[in-house]
Each structure stands twice: as structure tokens, then as C-alpha cells.
Amino acid sequence: MASQAEDWSEFVSGHAAGHLLQTNEWAALKCRFGWWARRVRLPSADGSATRAGAHVLFRRTAGQVLAYIPRGPLVDWSDEALIKAIVARMRAVARQEGAFVLKIEPHLLDTASNRQRLWAAGFHPSPQTVQPRSTVVVDLRPDSGAILARMKSKWRYNIRLAARKGVTVRELQADELPLFQQLMDETGERDGFFVHSADYYRAAYELLAPRWGTFLLASYKGDPLASIAVFATASNACYLWGASNNRHRNLMPNHALQWEAMRWAKEHGCVRYDLWGIPDEIGAIATGLWDEGRRVVYAENLPVDVKAFPVGDLWGVFRFKQGFGGAVERTVGAWDLPLRLSVYGLYRGVLLAKDRAVKIQKLAGKEVGNENMRTAPPRPARARRVDLEPVVTAAAWEELLAQLPPHAGHALQSWTWGAVKAGSGWRVERWSVHRGEQVLGAFQFLWRQPLAALPLRVAYVPKGPVLDWTDDEATALVLAQIEELTRRRGCLQVKIDPDVVEKSPNGQRLISLLAQRNWRFSPEQIQFKNTGFTDVVQTDDALLASFKGKWRYNIRLAQRRGLTVRCGGVADLPIFYRLYQETSERDGFLIRPFTYYDALWRMFLEMQDAGETPTGGALLLAEHPQEALPVAGLFLLRHGHQALYFNGASSDRRRRDMPNHLLQWRALQWAKAQGCTIYNWWGAPSNPDDPNDPLQGVWHFKEGFAARMAVHTGAWDWSPSPFLWHGYHWGKSLLFNLMRRRRGHGVKYERSSC
């Protein structure tokens, strides 16, 4: 009968997410250097197999015990009951050992659904990530020729050059470990990173290499040039350590080593080769470009300029790794389950303070010209000054927007929208950014102090700024003005969420620029990230013909059954709100009080009645002669070339008569009559390929009206204090979690417009 240790090894080897850091041998290695370990296992009903489990590592720090699970637990993350059971076991073991926190770093991609699973299990994002969160992974399933063909041509050339010039690669023997240590010490000193002791690498060789991996050595005429350690677990191989000296670097020994490591991994049945660690900023950019269900973003295709990267840290490493034809992956990172809140709060505060100090130090290094950083080129002496000027009248604001690209504006950047928000507690400012006579952009800047007792301000530029997104220089200059205004107003953060298509060249350049300027993809997406558009620049017959056949049938069915649609007025707003309440109760989402909507709807209707402005709105109500009240309704916002389907509501009465199909058809016709070219459906699935996305059903309805989906870059935050920004969002997430538990997990929230 196999031992428990052997059973565990078989479980790790057979698990899809099996990783070296969850093996018995890795735990034994860490136990030699200040840690202790306990294995947590959930057996099957008959005890013959392991269903889920983890190696939990413990160590004492500042007198307190920290529990840590690297690349685990190993569990089916789609099985809620199994997750709950394994988390309960891990928590119990951690408490037995006196831990104040249980930290995990599972091998889960950074998606909304995976983050939600962790929140639901009681974890919170940790300020301390131990293992690399972002990496480059090479697909080893094709044959060797295809793997080489996927690489950059220069990388293929370097691999062949090394072979032609006589560089050889072989397995390092135990008695040659001093060579590996010497190379590691030299690399650490040259590149400025931490190097383990000789005892550590010897223990790693003795414990890990026999079953899980190999140490490879590249030499030239007997002279050792470089060495790497590679390990294979289940179908995954990872390159964990690497080192080289400064001799014969022109012979490309590191390219030869990586190629031989890939061949070794492929021979051992691996289908993935993990190059182990790149700057997380790169991973964040790639995550923004992922297609849910098809998360392949090749490193070489990222919208970043590798030549502009700093020389030090992991940036130079990324230059090397991105040429091997791999895809960028980003995991959810480290998540904490606090076990003793008082100690954990202190621990978290210390970590955030350290993080802030490191970033300040790096910024200081840039300012004094750190030799490992490329400094920005000096500004030309004759460069014209960029000015930020307030806009104080509606006429001036509309005149300013008219000078910018017609498709750049949005109803949420209209003067009317700002007036609505000014009545609900926001301070509203409109600003023009220009250089001489050239208008670079404009933005409506909303800011407020959410809690009177807390001296903390937040700012928001909804669906803005407004500018020409093909002009990279203008984009950078406008962002700089928004950042500076945020500082001047004493705001903790500012959020932007422009409608820029993520996969477009403009979107890719914008994501790259935001990352370079220390903006972060926001954990709080206020507006819908994605939406749908229908082109209404065509005849009614052509537009109707573009709908799905069933949708055309339903429109005619509604008319045959006596339904009509009329434009409502201010007097109809209470009736429409009651329909909206009925819809929220039926579909399980929260809405605001009537006073908020009354001000919003009334103002846009008044602008519509006034005419001669690019802004307005319409209330459309579907009625039946046998019903005393409307059976469905919707509210449209109009701004410039675009009509926005902002609110929709329906009763259970006459649902079989298809009032919503007729309503949307009349809304499209209304948009055409107003001179609009685009009908914005205001909301599409955040994860288009996820069948469980809550907006899939709604999108199916919209798609029938010839709506095409636009996947946007989403909301991004900038803060002058990353330390406070992290604390602010952690606190909000905690509060939201508590609210969800009190109100029930089935409750949805209306997508707030601010």
C-alpha cells in the first residue's frame, strides 16, 4: 500500500494545476530553512483518492505565525461545496498552528469570476505577493519546428548561432553545484537581485532534481557560461532559477539553455513551459486584452515599446522572455484570509507602508538619474505651454465639444449630465485643455467627499475625457492635467472610463500609456465596461431587415395585438418610475429613490423640448387599450450623434404581446429622427464568452436588433497615494461583502451612473 506521501505526489502529478510548490519535496526544502509544513487533504468517500488539498507552510515573523500556501490549494474551483470544505480544513489547521492569517496564491487566472470565487470563500486581495503574478508561458504541444517558428526570428537565429559557435548544454552534476552558486552570485551582484545560499541550492538539487527537475549548464570549450534550474510537475514545466557570467555573452548561451529546457520539458510530457516572472504591469496590460474563454495574448504582440523600458528590475528580463513566442498570463495573485483581525490589520498596514516607501524610492531614483533607469528626454526649450482653463457656461462647453471629434463625446460628458450630478452631492467642474490655439481635449471633472466624517475625496470623469484618441501626445497631455487637478483638489483618486475599443490600435496604445503613467485598472467599474451599438444610418426597411427574423415577427405581433408607443412627458415620470420599481423587484436589482430619477429625466426632457442643443432625451411608453397604465417603457438620453438606451422597465402585464420589441423599434426610429447615427444599448456582458455572465440574457435580446458588441478598455484609477488607494478599495470591498451577506447573495445592484 502506497504511503500518504506517495499518494500526495500522485495527486499533485495528476492535478491540472499541479505545481512544484505543492510537492512534498518543496515542503521539505522550506522546512530546512525556517518553515514548517502541514498537509491538508480531503479524501474521497472511500478514502482511496484525494479530492482536494494543499501543503500549508508556516513561519514565525515578528513573533506571529503566518500560514502560506504557494500555488494552491489544489481544488476544482468550479465546485463551491468542495471549495468550502477545503477552506474550512485549511482554516482549522492554520488556527491550530496559531496563525494570524492564511495566505494563498492559487494558480488561477486573473478573471472576474475567479476573483469572485475567492471573495465568496472569505479571502481578500493581499498587499504582499510572494510568487510572480505575471509570466510568459510557451505552448509545447506543437512539434519543435512549430515552437521555433512561433519565436521571434532573432531568437531562432541566436539559438542556432549558439549551436554553430560550439555552445553545449548538458545536465549539471551534483559535484558541480559550486559552479551554479558562482554563476548565481555573479548574476545577483550584476543585476541586483536576491540570491539564496549555497546550502539552499544544494538542498534544492538533492530534494527536487531526482524526481521533478534538472539543472542545465551551458559551456563553451569547457568554460561554464550559464545555468538554469527547470522543473516539471504534471503537464507544467517552470524555469525557476537562472544565472550567467559576463564571458562570451555574444555566443547566446541563455537562448541555447532555454531552448534545451523546452525540449527537456516536452520529452517529460509537459504542454506548458513557464518562463517564471515578468513585470506585473505587463500582465495587467495583457489581462485587459484577454478574450474570456480564449485568453491568449502573445508577449510580442502587446502594445508596449520594449525599447523604452527601464534597464533594471524585471524589465530587461521581459525583453528576453517575450521573444520565445509565449503568451502572457496573470494570476489572481495572493489573497488573505484573516484569522486574528487585530494582528492582521497591523500586518497589512506595515506592508502597505513598505510598498509605498519602495515606490517613493524608485521615483527618487528616476529623478536623480539612477543608472538603471532610462530618464525621459528633456522637453524642447521652445515647446508651447499646455493650459488648463475652466469652462463656466453651457454654450461655451458645447462650443468646445464641437471642436473635438464627433464620436468622442458621450451623454455623461454633457453639460446636462453635470447639472444632474451637481444636484446629487457632486462638485462639478468643466475644463478645456489646449496648447496655444489648439484644443487638445476637454473633461467634466466630478468630485465629492463620500463621508462627512472622513476627510477623503474621490473624483470621476464619467465616459471621458473627450479628445482625439488617435493623438497619443494629446492623450498624454490631457491625462497629465487630470492627474494634476486631482492633486490640487486633494482627491484620493480619479477614475476615467472612456469609450475606447480595447482591441483597437487606439485602445492598445491607451492601455500601454495608462500603465506607464501608473494608472490601475479599477476594481470598481462604475459604468458597464462593454456595450452594444446599432447603426441607424439606413432606411427603416433596411434597418428592420437587419434584425433577426424572430424580432421582426415580434414587432409585428405587438402591433397586431393592439400595442402602441407614445412619447411621454414630465407628468408620466411617476408612472414610469413605478414600472421601474416593479422591474427591480422582479429581476432583483436595487434602484435609487424617485427624486434622483425625477431630476435626471426631467432635465433631459426639458433640454429636448428646448431644442437647438446637442443634448436631450425621450420617455417612450408602450400602452394597450385594455390597460389603464403603460405596460412597458424606456428612457433615452441623446447627445451629439448618439442615442443612449439608459433605463428600461416593464410590467408582467401583456408580456406575451412583446411590448419591449416594439418599444425598442420605436426608440431606434426616434434616434434616427433626431439625426443620431448610433444607438447605444448601454450594457453588454463583461465576459462575452462566459455563459454565466449575468448580462447574457439581456445581450441576447439586444443582439436581435443588429447590435454589435464593443469591448472597451474599462475604468482606470489614478491616485497620488497608492497606499491610501489600496486601503480605500479594500475597505469598500469589505463593506460591500458585508452588505451582500446581509441582503442575500441573489441581490444585484443597478449599475450606478456615478
Order of alpha helices (4+ residues) and beta strands (2+ residues): alpha-alpha-beta-beta-beta-alpha-beta-alpha-beta-beta-alpha-alpha-beta-alpha-alpha-beta-beta-beta-alpha-beta-alpha-alpha-beta-beta-alpha-beta-alpha-alpha-beta-beta-beta-beta-alpha-beta-alpha-beta-beta-alpha-alpha-beta-alpha-beta-alpha-beta-beta-beta-alpha-beta-alpha-beta-beta-alpha-beta
